[in-house]
Amino acid sequence: MVTTRGRWQRAGGDGGLLLGRVAGIPVLLAPSWWLGSAVVTVLYAPLVGRLVPELGPVASALVAATFAVLLGASVFAHELGHCLVALRLGLPVRRLRLFLLGGISEVARTPTTPRHEGLVAVAGPAVSVVLAAVFGLGAFAMQSGTPLWLLVVQTAVANAAVALFNLLPGLPLDGGRILRAGVWALTGRRATGTRAAVYGGGAVAALLLVWALIGIVQDSQDRWLRLGVCVLTAWFVAAGARGELAAEQRRGWPEGVSLAELVRPVLQLPAESPVADALAASAGRGVLLVRADGVAAGLLDQDAAARLAKVAPQSPAEHAAESIRPDTVLLDSEPGEEIAERVMATAAWQFLVVDEEGRPSGVLHRDDLRSALRGRRRS
C-alpha cells in the first residue's frame, strides 16, 4: 500500500523502531507488527503440526515464527517497490513503515500525473506477483512435505494473496490508486478519480463484512478468526478511504481564485525595527524582517508581536519573528493544488511567496486559503 503525506517529521519519533535506511528511506517497525507476528505464529503453528506430523510443538512454533518473518519481509519488498518507483519519478519518500495489517510507503508529495500515480501504485503488487512466482517455482523444485517446502509454499501463497488483495479497486489499496489514475486520465480531474476510488473502498469494506457473515452462517471452522480479520480490515479500508477523501478536499484549489488574489503584499523592514512599529505596519500585509547583512530573519508573527509590544514596544521586531523554513516558502508559479496541499499539511500559519528569481512577492496566510476554499474571500 502507498499513501501520500505532505509534512515531514523526524523518522522514528512516531512510527516505531528504526531498522535502518534503504536508498535513504527510513524503514520503521511499528509496535503492532510484533502483535501481528505473534498472532500469525500462534495460528500457523497447529497447521504446521498437522502438515508435518514429525515436528514437535516447539519445532512447529519455530517454523510458524519463521513464516511470520518471511511474511514481514514480503510486505517490506512490496512497499519497497512503491518507494523505489516513487524516487525514480522524482517523488520524495518520507518513510516505509511495517505495522499490524501490512505496511505503508509514505510518499511526501502527491503524484502530479495519472501516469505517475498508476506507476507508483502498481509497483507493489508487481513485486508481490514476482515473489509469488519465484517461491512457487522453488516449491516445485523441492521435495514436498518438508518444513522448508512448507515455508516456501506458504510464502508463495501469501505473496499471491497480498497482490490480489491490494489490487481490489478501492482506496486506500493499490487497486484504488490504479482506479483513481484511470478515472483521472479519462476525466482530467484527480478529484473525480478519488471519489470513484473512495466508493470502491466502501464496496471492498462491505464485501469483507459479507464474507465474514457467510462464514458465520455456514458455521465454518475459521468463522471467528475470519470475522475478526474481516472486521479489522474493513475498518482499516473504510477509515483509509475517508482519509483519502479528506486529503483530496484539502488539496483542492478554490475555483476562480488566483494565488495573487489571496497573497498579502509583503513589506520588508529591518529586523531591528521597534516591534510596535512593525506591528502597526503589518495591518493587511506580511512583514519580512531582514537583518543588516541582508539575510531574512523571518516573518513577523503578529500575535507574538502584539504580546511583546505590550511590555517592550521598542524591542527589536526580530524577537517576534517566525523563522522561514524551506517548507514555508512557496513559488508563485507552482500549481494551485500543490500549494494548497503543502499549506494544509505544514505546521505554519503564514508562508512566504517568492518569484522565479527568489524575490519575495507576498505572504499567504493559511486562514485566507481556508476562507477561499469555503467560498469566502478575504476582505
C-alpha positions as CSV (number, residue, x, y, z in Angstrom):
1,M,0.0,0.0,0.0
2,V,1.2,3.5,-0.7
3,T,0.0,6.7,0.9
4,T,0.9,10.4,0.5
5,R,1.8,12.8,3.2
6,G,2.8,16.4,2.9
7,R,4.5,17.1,6.1
8,W,8.0,15.8,7.0
9,Q,8.7,14.7,10.6
10,R,11.6,13.1,12.4
11,A,11.7,9.4,11.3
12,G,11.2,7.1,14.2
13,G,9.6,9.6,16.5
14,D,6.0,8.4,15.8
15,G,6.3,5.3,13.8
16,G,8.2,2.6,15.8
17,L,11.6,1.1,15.8
18,L,14.0,2.4,13.1
19,L,15.5,-0.7,11.4
20,G,17.7,1.2,9.0
21,R,17.6,3.0,5.7
22,V,17.2,1.7,2.1
23,A,18.0,4.1,-0.7
24,G,17.9,6.8,2.0
25,I,14.4,5.9,3.1
26,P,13.9,5.2,6.9
27,V,12.4,1.8,7.5
28,L,10.4,1.5,10.7
29,L,8.8,-1.4,12.6
30,A,5.6,-0.3,14.4
31,P,4.9,-2.0,17.8
32,S,1.7,-3.5,16.3
33,W,3.9,-5.6,13.9
34,W,5.0,-7.7,16.8
35,L,1.4,-8.4,17.8
36,G,0.5,-9.4,14.2
37,S,3.5,-11.7,14.0
38,A,2.7,-13.3,17.3
39,V,-0.9,-13.9,16.1
40,V,0.4,-15.4,12.9
41,T,2.8,-17.7,14.8
42,V,0.0,-18.9,17.2
43,L,-2.5,-19.6,14.4
44,Y,0.0,-21.1,12.0
45,A,1.8,-23.5,14.4
46,P,-1.1,-26.0,14.6
47,L,-1.3,-26.1,10.8
48,V,2.4,-26.9,10.6
49,G,2.0,-29.7,13.1
50,R,-0.8,-31.2,11.0
51,L,1.0,-30.9,7.7
52,V,4.4,-32.1,9.1
53,P,3.5,-34.5,11.9
54,E,7.1,-35.5,12.7
55,L,7.7,-32.0,14.1
56,G,7.1,-31.4,17.7
57,P,5.3,-28.4,19.2
58,V,8.5,-26.3,19.6
59,A,9.7,-27.0,16.1
60,S,6.3,-26.2,14.7
61,A,6.3,-22.9,16.6
62,L,9.7,-22.1,15.2
63,V,8.6,-22.8,11.6
64,A,5.5,-20.7,12.2
65,A,7.6,-17.8,13.6
66,T,9.9,-18.1,10.5
67,F,6.9,-17.8,8.3
68,A,5.8,-14.6,10.1
69,V,9.2,-13.1,9.5
70,L,9.1,-14.1,5.8
71,L,5.6,-12.6,5.6
72,G,7.0,-9.3,7.0
73,A,9.9,-9.4,4.6
74,S,7.4,-9.9,1.7
75,V,5.4,-6.9,2.8
76,F,8.6,-4.9,3.1
77,A,9.6,-5.9,-0.5
78,H,6.1,-4.9,-1.7
79,E,6.4,-1.5,-0.1
80,L,9.9,-1.0,-1.2
81,G,8.6,-1.4,-4.8
82,H,6.4,1.6,-4.3
83,C,9.2,3.6,-2.8
84,L,11.8,2.9,-5.5
85,V,9.4,3.8,-8.3
86,A,8.4,7.0,-6.5
87,L,12.0,8.0,-6.1
88,R,12.6,7.2,-9.8
89,L,9.8,9.6,-10.7
90,G,11.2,12.3,-8.5
91,L,8.7,11.9,-5.7
92,P,10.4,12.0,-2.2
93,V,9.5,9.3,0.2
94,R,9.2,10.1,3.9
95,R,9.5,6.6,5.3
96,L,8.4,3.0,4.9
97,R,6.6,1.6,7.9
98,L,5.6,-2.0,8.7
99,F,2.6,-2.5,11.1
100,L,-0.1,-4.9,12.1
101,L,-2.1,-5.0,8.9
102,G,0.9,-4.8,6.5
103,G,2.9,-1.7,5.5
104,I,2.7,1.8,4.3
105,S,5.0,3.8,2.0
106,E,4.6,7.4,2.8
107,V,5.3,9.4,-0.3
108,A,5.8,13.0,0.7
109,R,4.4,14.6,-2.4
110,T,1.3,13.8,-4.4
111,P,1.9,12.5,-7.9
112,T,1.1,15.2,-10.4
113,T,0.0,13.0,-13.3
114,P,-2.2,9.9,-13.7
115,R,0.8,8.0,-15.1
116,H,2.9,8.6,-12.1
117,E,0.0,7.7,-9.8
118,G,-0.5,4.4,-11.6
119,L,3.1,3.5,-11.8
120,V,3.8,4.0,-8.1
121,A,0.6,2.1,-7.2
122,V,1.2,-0.9,-9.5
123,A,4.8,-1.3,-8.4
124,G,4.0,-3.0,-5.0
125,P,1.6,-5.7,-6.4
126,A,4.1,-6.3,-9.2
127,V,6.8,-7.1,-6.7
128,S,4.4,-9.4,-4.8
129,V,3.5,-11.3,-8.0
130,V,7.2,-11.8,-8.8
131,L,7.8,-13.1,-5.3
132,A,4.9,-15.4,-5.6
133,A,6.2,-16.8,-8.9
134,V,9.7,-17.2,-7.6
135,F,8.7,-19.0,-4.4
136,G,6.1,-21.1,-6.3
137,L,8.7,-22.3,-8.8
138,G,11.1,-23.0,-5.9
139,A,8.4,-25.2,-4.2
140,F,8.0,-27.3,-7.4
141,A,11.8,-27.9,-7.4
142,M,11.9,-29.1,-3.8
143,Q,10.9,-32.3,-2.1
144,S,7.4,-31.9,-0.8
145,G,6.3,-32.5,2.8
146,T,9.4,-31.0,4.5
147,P,9.3,-27.9,6.8
148,L,11.3,-25.9,4.3
149,W,9.0,-26.8,1.4
150,L,6.0,-25.8,3.5
151,L,7.6,-22.4,4.3
152,V,8.3,-21.8,0.6
153,V,4.7,-22.8,-0.5
154,Q,3.1,-20.7,2.2
155,T,5.3,-17.7,1.3
156,A,4.3,-18.1,-2.3
157,V,0.6,-18.2,-1.4
158,A,1.0,-15.2,1.0
159,N,2.6,-13.1,-1.7
160,A,-0.2,-14.0,-4.2
161,A,-2.8,-13.1,-1.6
162,V,-1.1,-9.8,-0.8
163,A,-1.0,-8.9,-4.5
164,L,-4.7,-9.9,-5.1
165,F,-6.0,-8.1,-2.0
166,N,-4.1,-4.9,-2.8
167,L,-5.4,-4.9,-6.4
168,L,-9.0,-4.6,-5.1
169,P,-10.4,-1.4,-6.7
170,G,-10.8,0.8,-3.6
171,L,-8.8,3.3,-1.6
172,P,-6.5,3.1,0.3
173,L,-5.5,-0.1,-1.5
174,D,-3.2,0.0,-4.5
175,G,-6.1,-1.1,-6.7
176,G,-7.9,2.0,-5.6
177,R,-5.0,4.2,-6.7
178,I,-4.9,2.4,-10.0
179,L,-8.6,3.1,-10.4
180,R,-8.1,6.7,-9.5
181,A,-5.3,7.0,-12.0
182,G,-7.5,5.6,-14.7
183,V,-10.5,7.8,-14.0
184,W,-8.2,10.8,-13.6
185,A,-6.7,10.1,-17.1
186,L,-10.2,9.8,-18.6
187,T,-11.7,12.8,-17.0
188,G,-8.7,15.1,-16.4
189,R,-9.8,15.5,-12.8
190,R,-7.9,13.8,-10.0
191,A,-10.8,14.6,-7.6
192,T,-13.2,12.6,-9.7
193,G,-10.8,9.7,-9.6
194,T,-10.6,10.0,-5.9
195,R,-14.3,9.9,-5.4
196,A,-14.7,6.8,-7.6
197,A,-11.9,5.0,-5.7
198,V,-13.4,6.0,-2.3
199,Y,-16.7,4.4,-3.4
200,G,-14.7,1.4,-4.3
201,G,-13.1,1.3,-0.9
202,G,-16.6,1.3,0.7
203,A,-17.6,-1.6,-1.6
204,V,-14.5,-3.5,-0.6
205,A,-15.2,-3.0,3.2
206,A,-18.8,-4.1,2.7
207,L,-17.7,-7.3,0.8
208,L,-15.3,-8.1,3.6
209,L,-18.1,-7.9,6.2
210,V,-20.4,-10.0,3.9
211,W,-17.7,-12.7,3.6
212,A,-17.4,-12.8,7.4
213,L,-21.1,-13.2,7.9
214,I,-21.2,-16.0,5.3
215,G,-18.6,-17.8,7.4
216,I,-20.9,-17.5,10.5
217,V,-24.0,-18.6,8.7
218,Q,-22.2,-21.6,7.2
219,D,-20.6,-22.4,10.6
220,S,-17.1,-22.5,9.1
221,Q,-14.3,-23.7,11.3
222,D,-12.5,-20.4,10.8
223,R,-15.6,-18.2,11.3
224,W,-14.5,-16.3,14.3
225,L,-11.0,-15.8,13.0
226,R,-12.5,-14.7,9.7
227,L,-14.8,-12.3,11.5
228,G,-12.1,-10.7,13.4
229,V,-9.7,-10.3,10.5
230,C,-12.5,-9.0,8.2
231,V,-13.9,-6.5,10.7
232,L,-10.4,-5.1,11.4
233,T,-9.5,-5.0,7.7
234,A,-12.9,-3.4,6.7
235,W,-12.4,-0.7,9.4
236,F,-8.9,-0.1,8.0
237,V,-10.1,0.2,4.4
238,A,-13.1,2.4,5.3
239,A,-11.0,4.7,7.5
240,G,-8.3,4.9,4.8
241,A,-10.9,5.8,2.2
242,R,-12.3,8.6,4.3
243,G,-8.8,9.9,4.9
244,E,-8.1,9.9,1.2
245,L,-11.3,11.9,0.5
246,A,-10.4,14.4,3.2
247,A,-6.9,14.8,1.8
248,E,-8.3,15.4,-1.7
249,Q,-10.6,18.1,-0.3
250,R,-7.6,19.8,1.4
251,R,-5.6,19.5,-1.8
252,G,-8.2,21.4,-3.9
253,W,-7.7,25.0,-5.0
254,P,-10.7,27.4,-4.9
255,E,-12.2,27.8,-8.4
256,G,-12.0,31.2,-9.9
257,V,-9.4,32.4,-7.4
258,S,-5.8,33.1,-8.3
259,L,-2.8,33.0,-5.9
260,A,-2.3,36.7,-6.4
261,E,-5.8,37.4,-5.0
262,L,-5.0,35.5,-1.8
263,V,-1.5,36.7,-1.2
264,R,-1.0,39.7,1.0
265,P,1.5,42.4,0.0
266,V,4.9,41.9,1.6
267,L,6.7,44.8,3.4
268,Q,10.4,44.4,4.1
269,L,11.6,46.0,7.4
270,P,14.9,46.0,9.2
271,A,15.0,43.2,11.8
272,E,16.0,45.7,14.5
273,S,12.9,47.9,13.9
274,P,10.8,48.5,17.1
275,V,8.3,45.8,17.4
276,A,5.5,48.3,17.9
277,D,6.2,50.0,14.6
278,A,6.5,46.6,12.8
279,L,3.1,45.6,14.2
280,A,1.5,48.8,13.1
281,A,2.8,48.3,9.6
282,S,1.6,44.7,9.4
283,A,-2.1,45.6,9.0
284,G,-3.3,43.8,5.9
285,R,0.3,42.9,5.0
286,G,3.0,40.4,5.6
287,V,6.2,41.8,7.2
288,L,9.5,40.3,6.2
289,L,12.2,41.2,8.7
290,V,15.7,41.5,7.2
291,R,19.0,41.8,9.1
292,A,21.7,44.3,8.3
293,D,23.7,41.6,6.3
294,G,20.7,41.1,4.0
295,V,19.7,37.7,5.5
296,A,16.0,37.2,6.3
297,A,15.3,36.9,10.0
298,G,11.8,35.7,9.4
299,L,8.2,36.8,9.0
300,L,6.6,38.9,11.7
301,D,4.3,36.8,14.0
302,Q,1.5,39.3,14.7
303,D,0.3,37.5,17.9
304,A,3.8,37.3,19.3
305,A,4.5,40.9,18.2
306,A,1.3,42.1,20.0
307,R,2.3,40.4,23.2
308,L,5.9,41.8,23.1
309,A,4.7,45.3,22.2
310,K,2.6,45.5,25.3
311,V,5.6,45.0,27.6
312,A,8.5,46.3,25.5
313,P,7.4,48.3,22.4
314,Q,10.9,49.3,21.5
315,S,12.3,45.7,21.4
316,P,13.6,44.6,18.0
317,A,10.9,43.1,15.9
318,E,13.2,40.1,15.2
319,H,12.3,38.9,18.7
320,A,8.7,38.3,17.4
321,A,9.7,36.7,14.1
322,E,8.6,33.3,12.8
323,S,11.5,31.6,11.1
324,I,11.3,30.9,7.4
325,R,11.8,27.2,6.7
326,P,12.1,25.5,3.2
327,D,8.5,24.1,3.6
328,T,7.1,27.6,4.3
329,V,8.4,29.1,1.1
330,L,6.1,28.9,-1.9
331,L,6.9,29.5,-5.6
332,D,4.3,31.7,-7.2
333,S,4.4,29.6,-10.3
334,E,3.6,26.3,-8.5
335,P,0.2,24.7,-9.4
336,G,-2.5,25.8,-7.0
337,E,-3.3,22.3,-5.9
338,E,0.3,21.7,-4.8
339,I,0.3,24.9,-2.9
340,A,-2.9,24.1,-1.1
341,E,-1.7,20.6,-0.3
342,R,1.6,21.9,1.2
343,V,-0.1,24.8,3.1
344,M,-2.7,22.4,4.7
345,A,0.0,19.8,5.6
346,T,2.6,22.2,7.1
347,A,2.7,23.4,10.7
348,A,2.7,27.1,9.9
349,W,0.1,29.9,9.6
350,Q,1.9,32.1,7.1
351,F,4.0,31.3,4.0
352,L,6.5,33.5,2.1
353,V,5.7,33.5,-1.6
354,V,8.6,34.2,-4.0
355,D,9.0,34.5,-7.7
356,E,11.3,32.5,-10.1
357,E,14.3,34.7,-9.0
358,G,13.7,34.1,-5.4
359,R,12.4,37.6,-4.7
360,P,9.6,38.0,-2.1
361,S,6.3,38.7,-3.9
362,G,3.8,38.3,-1.0
363,V,2.7,36.4,2.1
364,L,0.0,33.7,2.1
365,H,-2.0,33.1,5.3
366,R,-3.4,29.7,5.9
367,D,-6.7,31.2,7.1
368,D,-7.1,33.2,3.9
369,L,-6.8,30.0,1.8
370,R,-9.2,28.2,4.1
371,S,-11.7,31.0,3.7
372,A,-11.4,30.9,-0.1
373,L,-11.9,27.1,0.0
374,R,-15.1,27.7,1.9
375,G,-16.2,30.2,-0.7
376,R,-15.5,33.3,1.2
377,R,-13.0,35.9,0.1
378,R,-10.7,37.8,2.4
379,S,-11.9,41.4,2.8
